[in-house]
């Protein structure tokens, strides 16, 4: 939210940032709830299957190795970015946050270049 470009001299206060963050998290939570439930159910099936078949092999490449930033983690992030709602809705979420920031500050949202902003935050 702090990276949304605003006109000179206009800044979000800490209180405005906190209120906006609460709204954005609520919107994301509602929209991603069913997907998270599905991912958790899939994980539970994999865990039960692994325990049932005693697949206790330890992988040499762990997500915990190197502070979570390794080849497997990067691969997982790319998959989640492409195949989940959060990744698919990134552009819309950025536009929503920018419009909310402009609304809070009383600035006309039509002054915002959403395409440029989305390209800026694409990664």
C-alpha positions in Angstrom: 0.0 0.0 0.0 2.9 2.3 0.7 4.2 1.7 -2.8 1.1 3.1 -4.5 2.1 6.3 -6.2 0.3 9.3 -4.8 0.6 13.0 -5.7 3.4 15.0 -4.1 2.7 15.8 -0.5 0.0 13.1 0.0 0.8 10.2 2.2 -1.1 7.5 4.1 -1.1 7.9 7.8 -0.5 4.9 10.0 -4.2 4.8 11.0 -5.3 4.9 7.4 -2.8 2.1 6.5 -4.1 -0.1 9.3 -7.7 0.4 8.4 -7.0 -0.3 4.7 -4.9 -3.4 5.5 -7.8 -4.7 7.6 -10.2 -4.3 4.7 -7.8 -5.9 2.2 -7.1 -8.9 4.4 -10.8 -9.4 4.9 -11.5 -9.3 1.2 -8.6 -11.7 0.5 -9.7 -14.0 3.2 -13.3 -14.2 1.9 -12.2 -14.8 -1.7 -9.4 -17.3 -0.9 -11.2 -19.3 1.9 -12.5 -22.1 -0.3 -9.2 -22.5 -2.1 -7.3 -22.8 1.2 -9.8 -25.4 2.4 -9.2 -27.4 -0.7 -5.4 -27.1 -0.4 -5.6 -28.2 3.2 -7.9 -31.2 2.3 -5.4 -32.2 -0.4 -2.5 -31.9 2.1 -4.4 -34.1 4.6 -4.9 -36.8 2.0 -1.2 -36.8 1.1 -0.2 -37.0 4.7 -2.6 -39.9 5.4 -1.4 -41.7 2.3 2.2 -41.1 3.3 1.7 -42.4 6.8 -0.4 -45.4 5.6 2.2 -46.5 3.1 5.1 -45.6 5.5 6.7 -43.3 3.0 9.1 -41.9 5.5 12.0 -41.1 3.1 13.7 -37.9 4.0 14.2 -35.6 1.1 17.6 -34.0 0.7 16.1 -30.8 -0.6 13.8 -29.5 2.1 11.7 -26.3 2.2 13.4 -25.5 5.5 16.9 -25.6 4.1 18.5 -22.2 3.4 15.8 -20.2 5.1 13.0 -21.3 2.8 14.8 -19.8 -0.3 16.0 -22.7 -2.4 15.2 -24.3 -5.7 12.1 -26.2 -4.4 10.7 -23.1 -2.7 11.1 -21.0 -5.9 9.4 -23.8 -7.9 6.6 -23.9 -5.4 6.1 -20.1 -5.5 5.9 -20.2 -9.3 3.3 -22.9 -9.2 1.2 -21.1 -6.6 1.5 -17.9 -8.6 0.1 -19.5 -11.7 -2.4 -22.0 -10.3 -4.0 -20.3 -7.3 -6.6 -17.5 -7.0 -4.1 -15.3 -5.3 -1.8 -15.4 -8.3 -4.6 -15.1 -10.8 -6.2 -12.2 -9.0 -3.0 -10.2 -8.5 -3.8 -7.5 -11.0 -7.3 -7.0 -9.7 -6.1 -6.9 -6.1 -3.5 -4.3 -7.0 -6.2 -2.2 -8.7 -8.5 -2.6 -5.7 -5.8 -1.5 -3.3 -4.8 1.5 -5.4 -8.5 2.5 -5.8 -9.0 2.2 -2.0 -5.9 4.3 -1.3 -7.0 7.0 -3.7 -10.5 6.9 -2.2 -9.2 7.3 1.4 -7.1 10.3 0.3 -10.0 11.9 -1.6 -8.2 11.6 -5.0 -10.0 10.8 -8.2 -9.1 7.2 -9.1 -9.3 8.0 -12.8 -6.0 9.7 -12.4 -4.4 6.3 -11.7 -2.8 4.3 -14.5 -3.8 0.8 -13.4 -2.0 -1.0 -16.2 1.3 0.7 -15.4 0.8 -0.1 -11.7 0.0 -3.7 -12.4 3.1 -4.1 -14.5 5.2 -2.5 -11.8 4.0 -5.0 -9.2 3.9 -8.1 -11.5 6.7 -9.8 -9.6 
